[in-house]
Amino acid sequence: MKRQASNGTLDAPTYKKPLIEDEDMSSSESESSLPIFEVPGENSTRWSNTITSVIKSVVSIHFSNITNFDTETCVTSEATGFVVDAERGIILTNRHVVGPGPFVGYAVFDNHEEAVVKPIYRDPIHDFGFLQFNPKDIKYITVSELSLRPDLAKVGTEIRVVGNDAGEKLSILAGFISRLDRNAPFYGSMMYNDFNTEYIQAAASASGGSSGSPVVNEHGEAVALQAGGSTEASTDFFLPVSRPLRALKCIQESQPITRGDIQVEWLLLPFDECRRLGLTPEAEAAARELFPDKSGLLVCEMVIPQGPADGLLKEGDILISVNGEPIPTFIRLDEILDDNVGKPLEFVLQRGGQDLNVTITIGDLHAITPNRFVNVAGASFNDLSYQLAKCYCIPVKGVYVNDASGTFDFNNQDKNGWILDKIDNKPTPDLDTFIEVMKGIPDRQKVTVLFRHLSDLHSKNGCVNHVERHWQSEFRMATRNDETGLWDFKSIQEEPLPPLELTAQNAKFVDIPLNDKSKAACTKLSRSFVQVRTICPIPVDSFPFSKDAGYGVIVDAENGYVLVSRRYVPHDVCDIYLVFAESVDIPGKVVFLHPNLNYAIVKYDPSLVVADIMTPKLADQPLKRGDRSFFVGYNYRFRIVTDDVSVSSVVSLNIAANNLSPRYRGTNLECVLLDSKIAQECDTGMLVDDDGTLRAFWLTYLAEQSCGSMNNIMYRMALDVTDVQNVIQRLKQQKSLEPLRILEAEFTVITVLLARTRGVPKEWIDRFEEESEDQVKILSVQRVSAPIRPEDKSPLKFGDIVLTVNDKLVTSMRDLSAMYTKETLTFQIVRDLEVLQLEVPTVDTTSIDTSRVLFWCGALIQEPHNAVHQLMETIPSRVYVTRKNPGGPMAQYGILTSVFVTHVNDQETPDLESFIRITDSIPDNTYVKLRLVSFDHVPGAISMKTNYHYFPTQELKKNANGEWDEVKHSSD
């Protein structure tokens, strides 16, 4: 099955494979166009006139589901609708277009006029909803309306499906109605499904974007509403418009749209199946006589536990009548239930050949349809809906985690489908209880969370997480407002309770069991490892992981310093927790990030851990090829392993770049490689001598994504102790770390043959061969980074061959280390067959480190970080779009990531300060023109509408103390 909806992605649940195949709804692709059918014959003119009239009512709907809610995910899409009340500006479309949650959209008419639309009703069950626009917004076309005629939908009726393809081309599909009594199609678990209604079937081959299209007869009357179709045949499913017609009349008469239900799913089964389920011949004969055009009866498919019918009806019961009226169809049953909300009705059924009379009080369907959600600790929650409860036959109650992120990130691959049972050892049976529990939990408090997944309710899951309320401090509730079409936000708790004071805890390390007595000193190396858990709530610098864990090495136990790979600590917009001996965890703080060598230094408070922590002795000589060593590391199961190894090579290299989304990577590295299968299974480790002297750190390096895959490539190599010793010694001496300086260039190793060919004189070749201890390494400039300011461009050029730096022959990347402390380096290079001398300035890393992050209209904007500079020659603007919310304006209007904003409303935005100044003066719901330059320097311009209600402008800014402060902006 498929929905003819849009170009937003509906991902299949991780735990349960969907029973249907949904259409591709990628926000970067347009909808499939609907083929245009020309109708030959004498009725062509009649149909042509009908279509000419109908298209004035049909609109293309461009919309966004702002956030995950209930069955829907945050997405930007397109669909179709048609005007059913021109005077009031009411548009009928599908419920899966309007959605159950926050909606923002606009309608484009046939003449390409545009009007903002707001949702005024979405049916709790059936696939229809209403949007409303201001008729005064349409000035150049007379908007007409289509009448709803459910009574004219008959088998054999010739129909046309009139839709839009991305709001540009009118598409018309021809067909004939073949069935009027098909059960509602099933699109898969944990997504919206219509039920308890019959569908109309026809062969029209509708495709993406036609959701909400009118199905019209030759007189231009809407006899049905396009809803879905089959992926295996040219069959389409239309919703009868009887219930939309009733709802429309209620709206026009300012009457409430009552919806009754007894929490039972019915199926329309043919008489032969009913007979096998216990329908008596007398009851069948009576039904056939009363309804000669019907082929079956309604049969109970599922009774929801704790619902109005629980204990009264059973699966397989056949419905005969309600309050004495025989029931042949879903539509009549709906009518009776909707008119009797809160009243008891008598149901007559047959079970096993016997008549059964039960009285059931009709429930309010709106009361079990969620109309609010809560945002806290980076996640979003709503009441469990009837839709989801029905999929798994569970009571309609509980706290549903519709976006399991932040503190409640239970599974990186599955962000929805979770039911929260307990938090902090307190039950959370409903949303109100959950709110009260969360209000009482201090920030950074470690809590136990118990939860289950809807697709596997038998399996209980638990985890221990720290509550994060400081990066995302808002604790608010959103409630649907059908008058304005918006969701009103209300703050539940302005500030979280302060963190509890930490106390010292004991931890006991288990020594490494080694049979080799010559390595007895190595048995205590387990006391030099600590697990590092990182939570990155904001995707700064395009880092792809929000939560991860690895190991670091304690390089100073007295002062509390840990060295860890930047694969796990990419930046300082994160929370870090250090776990000692798998027993005690305490918070850590980033104090140093090396710009090139892929390591970070994290500090903790040593007084909080009572344990025999050991600082390993550091070697003072680098490893060389062929040196034997002892490897101690943690594998992917977080278990310590050992191996006798030898250094296979010491290489100079750069980690491969990610051109799609630049992010931090190791550059200008001198790395130690091992030929060890055990070492390659470990993300963190140490290379030590038999006496426990630390020779190198085994680290993980994050590289680019593999081609055609979302999987990230990792490299595992060792970083020699001598390359980090200066930093460690300054930390041990409790001296402040001066900001490092770096060259705005990357270097690569070339062969002697290539060096000769490119003009390196023989005397220099001889000198390299004489002074090289291992293989002969000659460095060449592989890439020159874009300068921070154009006037500061490096004098180095691609292809320059490096001979000396500050009069020292350069035989490896390690010989470039003078750049970290010197403002200028003197290079001797070979360029165009000539030996030249250059004065090459270095840059202060504080000028390229991220210190400011802006959230604007659903996008994360920052100054280009160093990884962006490394891959470009020039920077178009210092306003760089790193990420975007899939439901935000930036996504809705097609703005990509990794682009630069050069102008706003034709005002230049060279930096974040100017961008903020200009955008702060732009009112809400106002079109703004952005001029952009892509990562490949392709310019463009686009207009988009601001939305500060759902996406307020906010900022994170680093203060003079290196702490991040939250700054809120107000817009008129």
Buried (B, 14 or more C-beta within 10 A) or exposed (E): BBBBBBBBBBBBBBBBEBEBBBBBBEBEEEBBBBEEBEBEEEEEEEBEEBBEBBBBBBBBBBBBBBBBBBBBBBBBBBBBBBBBBBEBBBBBBBBBBBBBBBBBBBBBBBEEBBBBBBBBBBBBBBBBBBBBBEBEBBEEEEBBBBBBBBEBBEBEBBBBBBBBBBBEEBBBBBBEBBBBBBBBBBBBBBBBBBBBBBBBBBBBBBBBBBBBBBBBBBEBBBBBBBBBBBEEEEBBBBBBBBBBBBBBEBBEEEEEBBBBBBBBBBBBBEBEBBBEBBBBEEBBEEBEEEBEEBBBBBBBBBBBBEBBBBEBBEEBBBBBBBBEEBBBBBBBBBBBBBEBBEEEBEBBBBBEEEEBEBEBBBBBBBEBBBBBBBBBBBBBBBBBBBBBBBBBBBEBBBBBBBBBBBBBBBBEEBBBBBBBBBBBEBBBEEBEEBBEBBEEBEBBBEBEBBBBBBBEEEEEBEEEBBBBBBBBBBBBBBEBEEEEBBBEBEEBBEEBBEBEEEEEBEBEBEEBEBEEEEBEBBBBBBBBBBBBBBBBBBBBBBBBBBBBBBBBBBBBBEBBBBBBBBBBBBBBBBBBBBBBBEEBBBBBBBBBBBBBBBBBBBBBBBEBBBBEBBBBBBBEEBBEBEBEBBBBBBBEEBEBBBBEBEBEBBBBBBBEBBEEBBBBBBBBBBBBBBEBEBBBBBBBBBBBBBEBBBBBBBBBBBBBBEEEEEEBBEBBBBBBBBBBBEBBEBBBEEEEEEEBBBBBBBBBBBEBEEBBEBBBBEEBBEBBEEEBEBBBBBBBBBBBBBBBEEEEBBBBEEBBBBBBBBEEBBBBBBBBBBBBEBEEBBBBBBBEEEBEEBEBBBBBBEBBBBBBBBBBBBBBBBBBBBBBBBBBEEBBBBBBBBBBBBBBBBBBBEBBBBBBBBBBBEBEBBBBEBBBEBBEEBEEEBEBEBBBBEBEEEEEEBEBBBBBBBBBBBBBBBEEEEEBEEEEBEBE
